[in-house]
Amino acid sequence: MKLLVVGGGGREHAIIRSLKKNPDVTEIYALPGNGGIAADATCVNISATDIDGIVAFAKENPVDYAVVAPDDPLVLGCVDRLEEIGVPCFGPRANAAIIEGSKAFAKNLMKKYGIPTAAYEIFNDLQAALDYLQTAPIPTVIKADGLALGKGVIIAQTREEALQAVTDMMANAKFGKSGSTVVIEEFLTGPEVSVLAFTDGRTVKPMVSSMDHKRAGDGDTGLNTGGMGTVAPNPYYTEEIAKLCMETIFRPTIRAMKKEKRTFKGCLYFGLMLTPNGPKVIEYNCRFGDPETQVVLPLLKSDLLTVMMACTNGTLAKTPVRFQKKHACCVIKASKGYPESYKKGYKLSMSARAAAHTYVAGAKLVDGKLVTSGGRVTGTTAVRSSLEDAIEAAYRLSAGVKFANAYSRSDIGQRALQAKK
């Protein structure tokens, strides 16, 4: 089988490594891929948002199946276009990807179908939003309605911060058109959990839970990033909570999308807050999370391609989805200065042992050698029988990844260890 994977980050590298385990896979094209992915797939320099280019490539280079991994091409209708030319895909069509593409849509869906989430108001008029914030409870959460590279959410600790965030989004177009509508919502408290789930639009099969570390600095300090590391499973997510989430959140969401004639097929990401009043949805993503994928897929015992095709074909109910009863930890190495300004172009080297456990997110090949080309550069994952051993092994392996301005958090997984105690 020939496969096409749209995307070029650490998540896509993890997906490609898992897909390669299937003996029927003869070739994987990554569009655009990256310097590290080039060791595992044929990289083609076509942007993930160049839908016309992707379709033209698939016409010229027939593939048996496609995986559309990032949010932008899903929202832009990449799956719709590939299916039109006869390429079966893993990923939702555009009318279902709106669950991430518009936070206002997602909030209204949850309200309509009684899915637990934070109280909220939606504004597309700046003055109305500013007036509302004069009396809104603080802290509060300000969200740009559209996609904003994971940076469109501000937790405002003061009224001044809230007013500034809304002004930046709506008047100063900090996130372009994505911020022309904003969602202002209640600030929830409790442990956060990420749960990715396979679905064919009828059946939903959750993957192992995970805990992301979003802040740039140790002790959850500094700016929000795309994620500095992850562990799985999340110790806060007990069997009892998992059953409750299935009944009150996962199945109701899939049913709601079907009723809205927006049947969701693919991977649906549930960002959850375990509040004193029960689990609530913070956000939906219409795809695998990054870097959650880098700890979840290494724990998958079932064949990824078989499960993905079952989501496409509507046969997920009779397809086993099994995970190892082990622990995984992923440590991200980023360019110093990320998520703001940082230098690129440094030589990236990995020991053979580190390379076997490392997913490359931000590097390109220059004269046959890897150099850094992004903020998050690599993610190194270890799977072990205990969380303590997984954390220790991930850091030990990560030490074999070297580039000039590298930095990583030193406390990935420590919160999870505390929770287990």
C-alpha positions in Angstrom: 0.0 0.0 0.0 1.1 3.5 -0.7 0.1 6.1 1.8 0.1 9.9 1.9 0.5 11.8 5.2 -0.3 15.6 5.2 1.8 17.5 7.7 5.4 18.1 8.8 5.8 18.0 12.6 6.6 15.7 15.5 3.0 14.4 15.5 3.3 13.4 11.8 6.6 11.7 12.5 5.0 9.7 15.3 2.1 8.8 13.0 4.4 7.8 10.1 6.6 5.6 12.4 3.4 3.8 13.6 2.0 3.3 10.1 5.4 1.8 8.9 4.8 -1.1 11.3 2.1 -2.5 9.0 3.9 -5.0 6.6 1.5 -4.0 3.7 2.9 -0.4 3.6 5.4 -0.1 0.8 5.7 3.7 0.6 4.7 6.8 2.6 4.7 10.3 1.1 4.9 13.1 3.6 3.6 16.5 2.4 5.7 18.5 3.3 7.4 16.3 6.0 10.7 17.6 7.5 14.4 16.7 7.7 13.8 14.1 10.3 10.8 12.5 8.7 12.9 12.1 5.6 14.5 9.0 7.3 11.1 7.3 7.4 9.1 8.6 4.4 9.5 10.3 1.0 9.2 14.1 1.7 7.5 16.2 -0.9 7.8 20.0 -0.7 4.1 20.8 -0.8 2.6 22.8 2.1 0.0 21.2 4.2 -2.3 24.1 3.4 -1.8 23.9 -0.4 -4.9 21.8 -1.0 -4.7 22.2 -4.8 -1.1 21.1 -4.7 -1.9 18.1 -2.5 -4.7 17.0 -4.8 -2.5 17.4 -7.9 0.2 15.3 -6.3 -2.3 12.5 -5.4 -3.6 12.5 -9.0 0.0 12.2 -10.4 1.2 9.7 -7.7 -1.8 7.4 -6.9 -2.0 6.4 -3.3 -4.2 3.9 -1.5 -5.0 5.9 1.6 -4.3 9.4 3.1 -3.9 10.7 6.6 -4.6 14.4 7.0 -3.0 15.3 10.4 -3.0 19.1 11.0 -6.0 21.3 11.8 -5.6 23.8 9.0 -5.9 21.4 6.0 -8.8 19.6 7.7 -10.7 22.9 8.2 -9.8 23.9 4.7 -11.5 20.7 3.3 -8.4 18.6 2.4 -10.3 15.4 3.1 -13.3 16.5 1.0 -11.1 17.2 -1.9 -9.0 14.0 -1.7 -12.2 11.9 -1.4 -13.6 13.6 -4.5 -10.7 12.1 -6.5 -11.2 8.7 -5.0 -8.6 8.7 -2.2 -10.0 7.4 1.1 -8.9 9.4 4.1 -8.4 9.4 7.8 -9.7 12.7 9.2 -13.0 14.7 9.3 -14.5 16.5 6.4 -14.6 20.3 6.6 -18.2 20.5 7.9 -17.1 18.3 10.9 -13.6 19.9 11.4 -15.5 23.1 12.4 -15.6 21.6 15.9 -12.1 22.9 16.2 -12.3 25.6 13.4 -14.8 27.6 15.4 -14.8 27.7 19.1 -18.2 29.5 19.0 -19.6 26.5 17.1 -18.2 24.1 19.6 -19.6 26.0 22.6 -23.0 26.3 21.0 -23.0 22.6 20.2 -22.3 21.7 23.8 -25.0 24.0 25.1 -27.6 22.6 22.7 -26.8 19.0 23.6 -26.1 19.4 27.3 -22.4 18.5 27.1 -20.7 19.8 30.3 -18.5 22.9 29.6 -17.6 26.3 31.1 -20.3 29.0 31.0 -19.6 31.4 28.1 -20.6 34.4 26.0 -19.8 35.0 22.3 -19.0 38.5 20.9 -18.3 39.8 17.4 -18.6 43.5 18.5 -15.6 44.9 20.4 -17.5 47.4 22.5 -20.1 44.8 23.6 -17.2 42.5 24.7 -15.4 45.3 26.6 -18.7 46.3 28.3 -19.3 42.7 29.4 -15.8 42.4 30.8 -16.4 45.4 33.2 -18.5 43.1 35.4 -17.4 39.5 34.3 -15.8 37.3 37.0 -12.0 37.4 37.1 -9.9 35.4 36.2 -11.6 34.7 32.9 -10.7 32.9 29.7 -10.6 34.8 26.3 -10.5 32.6 23.1 -10.1 33.6 19.5 -12.9 31.9 17.6 -10.8 30.5 14.8 -7.5 28.6 14.5 -4.4 30.4 16.0 -1.6 27.8 16.1 -2.6 26.9 19.6 -1.9 30.4 20.9 -5.4 31.9 20.7 -6.4 31.3 24.3 -5.6 33.9 27.0 -6.2 33.2 30.7 -6.7 36.8 32.0 -5.8 37.1 35.7 -6.9 40.8 35.9 -9.6 42.9 34.3 -6.9 44.9 32.5 -5.4 41.7 31.0 -8.9 40.7 29.8 -9.6 44.0 28.2 -6.2 44.0 26.5 -6.6 40.5 25.2 -10.0 41.3 23.6 -8.6 44.5 22.1 -5.6 42.7 20.7 -7.8 40.0 19.1 -10.7 42.1 17.9 -9.2 45.6 17.2 -5.5 44.8 16.5 -6.1 41.5 14.6 -3.4 39.7 16.6 -4.7 36.4 15.2 -6.0 37.8 11.9 -9.6 36.9 11.1 -9.5 34.1 13.8 -10.0 36.8 16.4 -12.8 38.8 14.8 -15.2 36.8 17.0 -14.2 35.9 20.6 -15.5 33.5 23.2 -15.3 34.7 26.8 -15.7 31.9 29.2 -15.8 31.0 32.9 -12.4 30.1 34.4 -12.5 26.4 35.5 -10.2 24.8 38.1 -8.9 21.2 38.4 -6.5 18.8 36.8 -6.4 18.9 32.9 -6.5 15.7 30.9 -6.1 15.1 27.1 -8.0 12.2 25.6 -7.7 11.4 21.9 -10.4 9.1 20.5 -10.9 7.1 17.3 -14.4 7.4 15.8 -16.2 6.3 12.7 -19.1 8.7 13.3 -21.1 6.1 15.3 -18.6 4.2 17.6 -16.0 6.0 19.7 -13.0 4.3 21.1 -10.8 6.5 23.4 -7.1 6.1 23.4 -4.9 6.2 26.5 -5.2 9.5 28.4 -2.2 11.9 28.6 -1.0 15.0 30.5 0.5 17.9 28.5 3.0 20.5 29.9 2.1 23.7 28.1 4.2 26.3 29.9 7.7 27.1 28.7 9.4 26.9 32.1 9.8 24.5 35.0 7.0 24.5 37.6 4.5 25.5 34.9 5.9 29.1 34.6 6.4 31.2 31.6 4.5 31.5 28.3 2.1 29.0 26.9 3.7 26.9 24.2 2.5 24.1 21.9 3.6 21.7 24.6 7.0 21.1 26.2 6.4 17.4 27.0 3.8 14.8 27.9 3.2 11.6 29.9 0.7 8.9 29.5 -1.5 7.6 31.0 -2.7 10.6 33.1 -3.0 9.5 36.7 -5.9 11.8 37.4 -8.0 10.0 34.8 -9.3 7.0 36.7 -11.5 4.2 35.3 -14.5 5.8 37.1 -13.9 9.2 35.4 -13.3 7.5 32.1 -16.8 5.8 32.3 -18.4 9.2 33.2 -16.7 10.9 30.3 -17.9 8.2 27.9 -21.5 8.7 29.0 -21.6 12.5 29.4 -19.0 13.8 26.9 -17.6 11.3 24.3 -20.7 9.5 23.0 -23.0 12.7 23.3 -20.5 14.6 21.2 -20.4 12.0 18.4 -24.2 11.7 18.5 -24.6 15.6 18.4 -22.3 15.9 15.4 -24.3 13.2 13.6 -27.6 14.9 14.4 -26.2 18.2 13.0 -25.4 16.3 9.8 -21.7 16.8 10.4 -20.7 13.2 11.0 -17.2 13.2 12.5 -14.8 10.5 11.3 -11.1 10.4 12.4 -9.4 11.4 15.7 -11.4 13.7 18.0 -9.3 15.3 20.8 -11.1 16.1 24.0 -9.3 18.6 26.3 -10.9 18.1 29.7 -10.9 19.8 33.0 -11.7 17.5 36.0 -13.6 20.2 38.0 -15.1 19.8 41.5 -18.4 19.6 39.7 -17.3 16.8 37.3 -15.4 16.6 34.0 -16.0 19.4 31.6 -14.8 20.1 28.0 -12.2 22.9 27.7 -11.8 22.4 24.0 -12.2 20.0 21.1 -9.5 19.4 18.4 -10.4 17.7 15.1 -7.1 15.7 15.0 -4.3 14.1 16.9 -2.8 16.4 19.5 0.9 17.4 19.4 2.8 16.3 21.5 0.2 14.0 23.0 0.5 11.7 19.9 4.2 11.1 20.7 3.2 9.3 24.0 -0.1 7.8 23.0 0.9 6.0 19.7 4.0 4.3 21.2 1.6 2.6 23.7 -0.8 1.4 20.9 -0.7 -2.4 20.5 -3.2 -2.6 17.7 -2.2 -1.8 14.1 -2.7 1.9 13.5 -3.5 1.7 9.8 -6.1 -1.0 10.4 -7.8 1.2 13.1 -7.6 4.3 10.9 -9.2 2.4 7.9 -12.0 1.1 10.2 -12.8 4.8 11.1 -13.0 5.6 7.4 -15.1 2.5 6.6 -17.5 2.6 9.5 -16.3 -0.7 11.0 -14.7 0.6 14.2 -17.2 -1.3 16.4 -15.7 -4.6 15.4 -12.1 -3.5 15.2 -9.9 -4.0 18.4 -8.1 -1.0 19.8 -5.7 -2.1 22.4 -3.0 -0.3 24.4 0.0 -1.6 26.4 -0.4 -1.3 30.2 2.8 0.7 30.4 3.8 4.4 30.8 5.3 6.8 28.3 7.1 10.1 28.7 8.0 12.5 25.9 10.6 15.3 26.5 10.6 18.2 24.0 13.8 20.0 23.1 13.1 23.5 21.9 15.1 26.4 20.5 16.0 28.9 23.3 13.5 31.8 23.2 10.5 29.7 22.0 7.6 30.5 21.8 8.7 34.0 21.0 11.9 34.8 19.0 14.6 32.2 18.6 17.5 31.5 16.2 17.4 28.6 13.7 20.0 26.9 11.5 22.0 25.1 14.2 23.4 21.6 13.4 21.2 18.9 15.0 22.9 15.6 15.9 21.5 12.5 17.6 23.1 9.3 18.9 21.8 6.2 17.2 19.9 5.2 20.4 18.4 8.6 20.8 17.4 8.8 17.1 15.4 5.5 17.4 13.2 7.1 20.1 13.1 10.7 18.8 10.4 12.4 16.7 11.6 15.4 14.7 9.4 18.4 14.7 11.5 21.4 13.5 14.5 20.5 11.4 15.4 20.4 7.8 18.1 18.8 5.7 20.9 21.1 4.4 23.6 19.3 2.4 22.4 16.0 3.8 22.7 17.2 7.4 20.0 18.1 9.9 19.7 21.7 11.0 17.1 23.3 13.3 14.3 25.1 11.6 11.6 25.6 14.3 10.7 26.4 17.9 10.0 22.9 19.0 12.8 20.8 17.5 12.5 17.2 18.8 10.5 15.0 21.1 12.1 12.0 22.7 9.8 9.3 24.0 10.5 6.4 26.4 8.0 3.5 27.2 8.6 1.7 30.5 6.6 -0.4 33.1 6.6 2.5 35.6 6.1 6.2 35.2 9.3 6.9 37.2 11.3 4.7 34.8 9.7 6.2 31.7 10.6 9.7 32.8 14.2 8.8 33.7 14.7 7.0 30.4 13.2 9.8 28.3 15.6 12.3 29.8 18.6 9.9 29.4 17.7 9.3 25.8 17.1 13.0 25.2 20.6 13.8 26.3 21.7 12.2 23.1 20.0 14.9 21.1 22.3 17.9 20.6 22.0 21.4 19.0 23.5 24.8 20.0 20.6 26.6 21.6 18.6 23.7 22.9 16.5 23.9 26.1 13.9 21.7 27.7 12.0 21.6 30.9 13.6 19.5 33.6 10.3 18.6 35.4 8.2 16.7 32.7 6.1 14.2 34.6 6.7 15.5 38.1 3.1 16.6 38.5 1.9 13.1 37.5 4.3 11.5 40.0 2.8 13.8 42.7 -0.7 12.8 41.7 0.1 9.1 41.9 1.2 9.6 45.6 
